[in-house]
Amino acid sequence: MLIRRKSAMTGIIREIEINVTEEELQEWQNGALIQGAMPNLTPDDREFIKTGIIAEEWDSLASDE
């Protein structure tokens, strides 16, 4: 499924194809923990769904410190 999010860190809007179903997204939106609703996803994919932040943005923040 194509997921579109705005990065909470940079404000950049991205679309990423993630192997998630509408039902899994709905379960999470209804209050389930994301790792329980979408256990097959990588931590990076779950982070993107939650915040729109990609791994490269976290890496850039860490290298700035």
A tleap script that builds the chain and sets N, CA, C and O, in Angstrom:
source leaprc.protein.ff14SB
mol = sequence {
  NMET LEU ILE ARG ARG LYS SER ALA MET THR
  GLY ILE ILE ARG GLU ILE GLU ILE ASN VAL
  THR GLU GLU GLU LEU GLN GLU TRP GLN ASN
  GLY ALA LEU ILE GLN GLY ALA MET PRO ASN
  LEU THR PRO ASP ASP ARG GLU PHE ILE LYS
  THR GLY ILE ILE ALA GLU GLU TRP ASP SER
  LEU ALA SER ASP CGLU
}
set mol.1.N position { 0.848 -1.164 0.000 }
set mol.1.CA position { 0.000 0.000 0.000 }
set mol.1.C position { 0.900 1.236 0.000 }
set mol.1.O position { 1.913 1.275 0.699 }
set mol.2.N position { 0.531 2.229 -0.776 }
set mol.2.CA position { 1.281 3.462 -0.831 }
set mol.2.C position { 0.875 4.327 0.362 }
set mol.2.O position { -0.287 4.710 0.498 }
set mol.3.N position { 1.841 4.627 1.217 }
set mol.3.CA position { 1.595 5.418 2.423 }
set mol.3.C position { 2.209 6.802 2.217 }
set mol.3.O position { 3.379 6.921 1.851 }
set mol.4.N position { 1.428 7.828 2.449 }
set mol.4.CA position { 1.880 9.212 2.295 }
set mol.4.C position { 1.892 9.863 3.671 }
set mol.4.O position { 0.892 9.858 4.389 }
set mol.5.N position { 3.044 10.421 4.019 }
set mol.5.CA position { 3.177 11.081 5.316 }
set mol.5.C position { 4.047 12.327 5.185 }
set mol.5.O position { 4.886 12.434 4.290 }
set mol.6.N position { 3.823 13.257 6.096 }
set mol.6.CA position { 4.650 14.455 6.218 }
set mol.6.C position { 5.589 14.239 7.390 }
set mol.6.O position { 5.146 13.911 8.491 }
set mol.7.N position { 6.871 14.419 7.162 }
set mol.7.CA position { 7.853 14.206 8.213 }
set mol.7.C position { 7.644 15.196 9.350 }
set mol.7.O position { 7.587 16.407 9.134 }
set mol.8.N position { 7.533 14.671 10.552 }
set mol.8.CA position { 7.411 15.514 11.740 }
set mol.8.C position { 8.712 16.263 12.010 }
set mol.8.O position { 8.719 17.254 12.740 }
set mol.9.N position { 9.808 15.795 11.427 }
set mol.9.CA position { 11.111 16.408 11.655 }
set mol.9.C position { 11.414 17.509 10.637 }
set mol.9.O position { 11.896 18.579 11.008 }
set mol.10.N position { 11.135 17.252 9.360 }
set mol.10.CA position { 11.538 18.189 8.313 }
set mol.10.C position { 10.376 18.833 7.572 }
set mol.10.O position { 10.559 19.850 6.903 }
set mol.11.N position { 9.199 18.265 7.680 }
set mol.11.CA position { 8.038 18.774 6.955 }
set mol.11.C position { 7.949 18.280 5.524 }
set mol.11.O position { 7.023 18.643 4.799 }
set mol.12.N position { 8.905 17.451 5.106 }
set mol.12.CA position { 8.896 16.906 3.751 }
set mol.12.C position { 7.804 15.842 3.633 }
set mol.12.O position { 7.658 14.987 4.507 }
set mol.13.N position { 7.044 15.908 2.543 }
set mol.13.CA position { 6.002 14.912 2.289 }
set mol.13.C position { 6.592 13.830 1.390 }
set mol.13.O position { 7.172 14.117 0.343 }
set mol.14.N position { 6.430 12.577 1.823 }
set mol.14.CA position { 6.941 11.436 1.055 }
set mol.14.C position { 5.848 10.392 0.909 }
set mol.14.O position { 4.912 10.325 1.706 }
set mol.15.N position { 5.994 9.574 -0.137 }
set mol.15.CA position { 5.136 8.411 -0.335 }
set mol.15.C position { 6.038 7.192 -0.425 }
set mol.15.O position { 6.992 7.169 -1.203 }
set mol.16.N position { 5.730 6.182 0.374 }
set mol.16.CA position { 6.526 4.954 0.389 }
set mol.16.C position { 5.578 3.767 0.293 }
set mol.16.O position { 4.540 3.728 0.953 }
set mol.17.N position { 5.947 2.811 -0.532 }
set mol.17.CA position { 5.188 1.566 -0.656 }
set mol.17.C position { 5.564 0.671 0.521 }
set mol.17.O position { 6.723 0.291 0.683 }
set mol.18.N position { 4.565 0.343 1.341 }
set mol.18.CA position { 4.785 -0.482 2.532 }
set mol.18.C position { 3.797 -1.638 2.500 }
set mol.18.O position { 2.627 -1.455 2.161 }
set mol.19.N position { 4.269 -2.825 2.854 }
set mol.19.CA position { 3.446 -4.032 2.839 }
set mol.19.C position { 2.551 -4.055 4.078 }
set mol.19.O position { 2.837 -4.741 5.060 }
set mol.20.N position { 1.471 -3.297 4.007 }
set mol.20.CA position { 0.528 -3.198 5.119 }
set mol.20.C position { -0.881 -3.205 4.533 }
set mol.20.O position { -1.102 -2.748 3.411 }
set mol.21.N position { -1.827 -3.727 5.306 }
set mol.21.CA position { -3.215 -3.765 4.841 }
set mol.21.C position { -4.021 -2.644 5.486 }
set mol.21.O position { -3.629 -2.071 6.502 }
set mol.22.N position { -5.138 -2.355 4.875 }
set mol.22.CA position { -6.056 -1.362 5.426 }
set mol.22.C position { -6.523 -1.799 6.820 }
set mol.22.O position { -6.693 -0.969 7.714 }
set mol.23.N position { -6.726 -3.096 6.993 }
set mol.23.CA position { -7.173 -3.617 8.286 }
set mol.23.C position { -6.112 -3.389 9.369 }
set mol.23.O position { -6.442 -3.020 10.496 }
set mol.24.N position { -4.847 -3.607 9.026 }
set mol.24.CA position { -3.768 -3.374 9.995 }
set mol.24.C position { -3.687 -1.905 10.384 }
set mol.24.O position { -3.523 -1.577 11.559 }
set mol.25.N position { -3.801 -1.023 9.398 }
set mol.25.CA position { -3.793 0.408 9.694 }
set mol.25.C position { -4.969 0.789 10.593 }
set mol.25.O position { -4.816 1.567 11.535 }
set mol.26.N position { -6.131 0.239 10.295 }
set mol.26.CA position { -7.323 0.536 11.090 }
set mol.26.C position { -7.169 0.036 12.521 }
set mol.26.O position { -7.562 0.719 13.467 }
set mol.27.N position { -6.600 -1.152 12.677 }
set mol.27.CA position { -6.371 -1.705 14.016 }
set mol.27.C position { -5.482 -0.765 14.831 }
set mol.27.O position { -5.759 -0.495 15.999 }
set mol.28.N position { -4.418 -0.273 14.207 }
set mol.28.CA position { -3.511 0.660 14.884 }
set mol.28.C position { -4.220 1.981 15.202 }
set mol.28.O position { -4.083 2.510 16.304 }
set mol.29.N position { -4.971 2.505 14.243 }
set mol.29.CA position { -5.687 3.764 14.457 }
set mol.29.C position { -6.747 3.630 15.545 }
set mol.29.O position { -7.136 4.621 16.164 }
set mol.30.N position { -7.210 2.416 15.773 }
set mol.30.CA position { -8.199 2.171 16.820 }
set mol.30.C position { -7.566 1.917 18.183 }
set mol.30.O position { -8.266 1.614 19.149 }
set mol.31.N position { -6.223 2.044 18.265 }
set mol.31.CA position { -5.586 1.984 19.574 }
set mol.31.C position { -4.616 0.850 19.820 }
set mol.31.O position { -3.969 0.820 20.866 }
set mol.32.N position { -4.493 -0.086 18.891 }
set mol.32.CA position { -3.526 -1.170 19.075 }
set mol.32.C position { -2.109 -0.628 18.954 }
set mol.32.O position { -1.868 0.347 18.242 }
set mol.33.N position { -1.179 -1.261 19.648 }
set mol.33.CA position { 0.226 -0.898 19.467 }
set mol.33.C position { 0.624 -1.215 18.038 }
set mol.33.O position { 0.220 -2.243 17.494 }
set mol.34.N position { 1.404 -0.349 17.431 }
set mol.34.CA position { 1.741 -0.526 16.022 }
set mol.34.C position { 2.502 -1.823 15.777 }
set mol.34.O position { 2.298 -2.474 14.753 }
set mol.35.N position { 3.386 -2.208 16.714 }
set mol.35.CA position { 4.138 -3.448 16.525 }
set mol.35.C position { 3.233 -4.675 16.663 }
set mol.35.O position { 3.556 -5.736 16.129 }
set mol.36.N position { 2.123 -4.551 17.361 }
set mol.36.CA position { 1.152 -5.633 17.453 }
set mol.36.C position { 0.250 -5.696 16.232 }
set mol.36.O position { -0.102 -6.776 15.757 }
set mol.37.N position { -0.121 -4.518 15.728 }
set mol.37.CA position { -1.003 -4.458 14.564 }
set mol.37.C position { -0.271 -4.792 13.269 }
set mol.37.O position { -0.867 -5.308 12.324 }
set mol.38.N position { 1.037 -4.492 13.234 }
set mol.38.CA position { 1.820 -4.684 12.005 }
set mol.38.C position { 3.154 -5.354 12.322 }
set mol.38.O position { 4.208 -4.760 12.094 }
set mol.39.N position { 3.127 -6.576 12.842 }
set mol.39.CA position { 4.368 -7.230 13.286 }
set mol.39.C position { 5.331 -7.580 12.161 }
set mol.39.O position { 6.515 -7.810 12.407 }
set mol.40.N position { 4.831 -7.623 10.928 }
set mol.40.CA position { 5.686 -7.988 9.795 }
set mol.40.C position { 6.526 -6.817 9.286 }
set mol.40.O position { 7.426 -7.018 8.471 }
set mol.41.N position { 6.247 -5.600 9.750 }
set mol.41.CA position { 6.976 -4.430 9.255 }
set mol.41.C position { 8.285 -4.216 10.000 }
set mol.41.O position { 8.447 -4.637 11.146 }
set mol.42.N position { 9.207 -3.555 9.326 }
set mol.42.CA position { 10.470 -3.190 9.973 }
set mol.42.C position { 10.218 -2.003 10.899 }
set mol.42.O position { 9.237 -1.278 10.731 }
set mol.43.N position { 11.092 -1.810 11.861 }
set mol.43.CA position { 10.957 -0.618 12.711 }
set mol.43.C position { 10.954 0.683 11.883 }
set mol.43.O position { 10.236 1.625 12.219 }
set mol.44.N position { 11.747 0.736 10.814 }
set mol.44.CA position { 11.773 1.933 9.968 }
set mol.44.C position { 10.425 2.167 9.286 }
set mol.44.O position { 9.968 3.307 9.192 }
set mol.45.N position { 9.792 1.101 8.814 }
set mol.45.CA position { 8.474 1.243 8.186 }
set mol.45.C position { 7.439 1.710 9.203 }
set mol.45.O position { 6.617 2.575 8.904 }
set mol.46.N position { 7.478 1.141 10.395 }
set mol.46.CA position { 6.526 1.565 11.432 }
set mol.46.C position { 6.756 3.019 11.827 }
set mol.46.O position { 5.794 3.757 12.042 }
set mol.47.N position { 8.000 3.436 11.925 }
set mol.47.CA position { 8.310 4.828 12.254 }
set mol.47.C position { 7.773 5.765 11.178 }
set mol.47.O position { 7.218 6.819 11.489 }
set mol.48.N position { 7.937 5.383 9.915 }
set mol.48.CA position { 7.415 6.213 8.833 }
set mol.48.C position { 5.899 6.340 8.932 }
set mol.48.O position { 5.361 7.433 8.756 }
set mol.49.N position { 5.211 5.251 9.208 }
set mol.49.CA position { 3.754 5.301 9.324 }
set mol.49.C position { 3.345 6.225 10.470 }
set mol.49.O position { 2.407 7.010 10.332 }
set mol.50.N position { 4.043 6.132 11.592 }
set mol.50.CA position { 3.686 6.937 12.765 }
set mol.50.C position { 4.034 8.419 12.602 }
set mol.50.O position { 3.226 9.283 12.942 }
set mol.51.N position { 5.228 8.719 12.085 }
set mol.51.CA position { 5.740 10.093 12.137 }
set mol.51.C position { 6.119 10.696 10.794 }
set mol.51.O position { 6.338 11.903 10.693 }
set mol.52.N position { 6.200 9.853 9.751 }
set mol.52.CA position { 6.663 10.345 8.465 }
set mol.52.C position { 8.169 10.503 8.387 }
set mol.52.O position { 8.694 10.959 7.372 }
set mol.53.N position { 8.869 10.129 9.451 }
set mol.53.CA position { 10.324 10.270 9.500 }
set mol.53.C position { 10.971 9.016 8.930 }
set mol.53.O position { 10.592 7.897 9.274 }
set mol.54.N position { 11.958 9.217 8.051 }
set mol.54.CA position { 12.681 8.095 7.469 }
set mol.54.C position { 14.026 7.933 8.168 }
set mol.54.O position { 14.495 8.843 8.850 }
set mol.55.N position { 14.637 6.771 7.993 }
set mol.55.CA position { 15.890 6.441 8.679 }
set mol.55.C position { 16.982 7.466 8.399 }
set mol.55.O position { 17.754 7.801 9.298 }
set mol.56.N position { 17.060 7.968 7.175 }
set mol.56.CA position { 18.094 8.938 6.826 }
set mol.56.C position { 17.965 10.219 7.639 }
set mol.56.O position { 18.970 10.853 7.962 }
set mol.57.N position { 16.727 10.608 7.973 }
set mol.57.CA position { 16.539 11.808 8.802 }
set mol.57.C position { 17.061 11.570 10.210 }
set mol.57.O position { 17.704 12.448 10.783 }
set mol.58.N position { 16.795 10.396 10.779 }
set mol.58.CA position { 17.325 10.076 12.110 }
set mol.58.C position { 18.851 10.040 12.072 }
set mol.58.O position { 19.516 10.540 12.979 }
set mol.59.N position { 19.403 9.435 10.996 }
set mol.59.CA position { 20.862 9.360 10.862 }
set mol.59.C position { 21.473 10.756 10.784 }
set mol.59.O position { 22.517 11.015 11.382 }
set mol.60.N position { 20.824 11.651 10.050 }
set mol.60.CA position { 21.304 13.018 9.912 }
set mol.60.C position { 21.261 13.745 11.253 }
set mol.60.O position { 22.180 14.495 11.582 }
set mol.61.N position { 20.218 13.532 12.013 }
set mol.61.CA position { 20.108 14.153 13.334 }
set mol.61.C position { 21.209 13.636 14.245 }
set mol.61.O position { 21.831 14.414 14.968 }
set mol.62.N position { 21.453 12.347 14.220 }
set mol.62.CA position { 22.489 11.754 15.068 }
set mol.62.C position { 23.869 12.251 14.680 }
set mol.62.O position { 24.711 12.458 15.554 }
set mol.63.N position { 24.124 12.449 13.387 }
set mol.63.CA position { 25.445 12.905 12.959 }
set mol.63.C position { 25.668 14.374 13.272 }
set mol.63.O position { 26.812 14.817 13.364 }
set mol.64.N position { 24.587 15.142 13.437 }
set mol.64.CA position { 24.695 16.559 13.791 }
set mol.64.C position { 25.081 16.748 15.247 }
set mol.64.O position { 25.630 17.786 15.617 }
set mol.65.N position { 24.801 15.760 16.069 }
set mol.65.CA position { 25.097 15.870 17.499 }
set mol.65.C position { 26.497 15.499 17.714 }
set mol.65.O position { 26.974 15.518 18.849 }
savepdb mol mol.pdb
quit
